[in-house]
Amino acid sequence: MDWSVTDYLLATVVDQLAEANWMFATVNRDEDAESIDFPEPVPRPGADHEEPAARPAPRQQPSALELAQFFG
């Protein structure tokens, strides 16, 4: 299934919100508390779902034309 520009933008918003919540929880946790795992990004179409990488994989971004059409 192909995603629309809106789908990609919404997935990016969800990922950024999860990362912001992770950062907030990480800096405000007790020093003796166990560290919090970095959030998994929303799976994108065609993404390989096997072994998660140590760092999040680069996100497929909409093209400039798709963004211009979305906001235009």
N, C-alpha and C positions, 0 to 999 in steps of 0.2 A: 504494500500500500504506500503510495506517495504521500508526502506531507505537504501541506500548503505553507505559505510564508507565515500565516497566523499560527499554525501548529509549531513551527520552529521557534517563533518568538515566544510563545507560551511556554514551551519546554525550557528555553533559556531563562525565562523569568523564574520558573520553578527551581531550576538549578541554582540560580543566583540567590534566591531566598533561602534555600537549604544551606548554601555556603555561608551566607550572612548569619543564619541561626547557629551554625557550627562555630563560626568565629566568636560570636557573642558568648556561647556556652563555654568555649575553650578558655577565653580570657577571664571569665567570671567563675570558673570552677575552683574548688578548694585545691590548694597546692598538693595535697596528699591524695586527691581523688585520681581515679584511673582516667587516662586520656580518652577522648571521644573520637571514634572513627570518622574520617572524612566522608561526607555523604556521596552516595553513588549518583551519577548523573542520570537523567531520564534517558532510556534507550532511544536511539534514533533509528530510522529505517536503514537497513543495510549495515548497521553496526555489528561488529563481532562481539557476541555475548559470552565468550569463553572465559578465560582467566582475566580478572580485573587487573589493570595496571596500577603501579604504585601511585602514579599521578593520573588525574583524569585525562582521557584522550581528547585531542582537540575537537571542538564541536564543529559540525558542518553548519556553516552560516548561509543564510539566504544571500543571493547575489544583490548587487547594487540596484539592478533593474527591478528585481522583485520587491526590494524595500521601497523604491520610488513608487512602484505601482500600489503598494499597500498603503503608504502614507499620502499618495497623491490623489 
